Structure formats: structure tokens, C-alpha cells
């Protein structure tokens, strides 16, 4: 029996069809702008999101950083959630490499940042303060697909306050499937969007920053400085194109698997994520118990289970039965 890996949707393996597409990819030198498959991917992504241009990069961490570096100057500020990936899980890159100050706020229960609270921390035009240039949102946030009305309100808010609006859309396709809208309907509210192809869509490597032509031109220079300029990377881009053309609609299956898992565990489900509170004892013992039985999860008092294309229906049943076995042993 293979390992059941529920730690993240980043653990997906490329399918045989995707591998074949990658092996047959036409390539060139992307730093010279001569890789036709990269160029096709960037055009496809920009078109899908309704943006003027896009830029391929190795990771979502880099595309988010590129967004920050192109929207902000040294000494500027961006507003972001306390638990947001761009603030908490990207090594402080904006501060270290861009001298950009974060202004973190707590997320609301639905994954939004309350706009009234955002307004309160926008700095006045005074040389004592950093210039507030950017508001960063995340969709999905901890599996929560942000309400469409909120996205529209955020766009109006940003315009009214003369700041830019960036979306960490690592799982924007999950959000689109959950809300039953096109990805363009979400992206149109933002000046820039970072999308990840190596999570639920199943590509092995790659993210894109989508935005205006001017922003992407600046981002290309920053990407080179950050070491993100790749050569015959069309091999990677081919996998990403395959993912965009074949693996979006099937994300609904991951959401269904997560709902089934949540029902079996009495957990909380959001898109392809299930959250189960196990407490201090469970935090230490449950991951080890499951690992011995070929099931991988991340540790924590609240454990996140993430479903993806490599998780089968019968795997969900196995996980439910095994966790029930753990709690039964704990109670005996």
C-alpha cells in the first residue's frame, strides 16, 4: 500500500500524461525570451486571468515577492494578514530584500481583512510614517474562499485610498471552483495576482505573477536579480500548461473528498482542507501513530488535512478508520 500524504496539495506527482507533455516540450532560452513554451504559458495565464501580461517563476514565494517589489519602494508599507503566507511563511523577503514594512492585521473568521480596520492603519501623508502602498489578500485563506462581494468592495476600497491591491492566489482555482465563478471574475478585482500551478493543479514546479505590462516588465528585472531567470524551462512550463488545460475542473473532486473526510472526523472543511482540533496530546501522538500506518499529516493542536489528486476515495476511508482507531486506543 502506498503512502497517503495529507500534509499539503504540494505533494502531488505529475501524471503520466503530464510527464509525456513535458518530455515533448519545445524549448529555448527563456532569459532571452526565446522559450516558446514559456511564452505560451505566460500568454495563457494572462488571458485566463484577464491581465495584460504574466511572468513565470519557480515558486509562489518568488511571485509574491515580485509583486511586493514592483508595487512598493524602499521604506513603503504593505497591509497583510497575520497568518498570511506573504507575511508569515515567506522568510521576511519583503523586509530583507525590499526594505518594505509589513503592517499585519488579524484575519476575520471568513478569511477576510475587515476594511474598516485596514482604513485605520493606512498611514497619513507625513514623513514620520512609511508610505502605505499596498493591500495584500489571500484566496483561499486557510481553505476559505473569500466572498465575491468582499473582493469587489476591496477593489473599490483600494481605489478610494489610492493603494494597490495584490492577491496571493496560490489556490485561486480552488476558490473559483468553490464559488462557481471564472478565475477572471476573481482576478479582475486586483492589480496583480500570484497563481501557483504546483498545488492542486498538480504541476511539479511553477507559479506566475499576472498584472499590467509595466509591472511585469519591472518584475522580470527583479526576477533576474533574485536568480529566478531560467533557461530551457519550457519543460516545466509544459507541465503547467497541461495543469491549466486539464486539472481545474477536477478540483471539485478534492473538495468532495475533503467534505467526506470532515464528515467522518467531525472536522471543519473548507474547499480541499479539513481542520481537526486534537489538543496537546494528539499533537504529539497522532502524527506518529498515522505515520506508522502509512499516513502523513502535519503536526499541531489543530491539524490540517489537505486533499488532492493523488488521494483516492478509499484513502479517505482508511484515514477515517485509522484516526478512529487512535482515539479508541486513547480512551481505553
Secondary structure, 3 states (H helix, E strand, C coil): CCCEECCCHHHCCCCHHHHHHHHCCCCCCHHHCCCHHHHHHHHHHHHHHCCCEEEEECCHHHHHHHHHHHHCCCCEEEEEECCCHHHHCCCCHHHHHHCCEEEEECCCCCCCCCHHHHHHHCCCCCCCCCEEEEEEEECCECCECCCHHHHHHHHHHHHHCCCEEEEEECCHHHHHHHHCCCHHHHHCCCCEEEEECCCCCCCCCCEEEEECHHHHHHHHHHHHHCCCCCCCCHHHHHHHHHHHHHCCCCHHHHHHHHHHHHHHHCCEEECCEEEEECHHHHHHHHHHHHHCCCEECCCCCEEEEECCCCCCHHHHHHHHHHHHHHHHHHHC
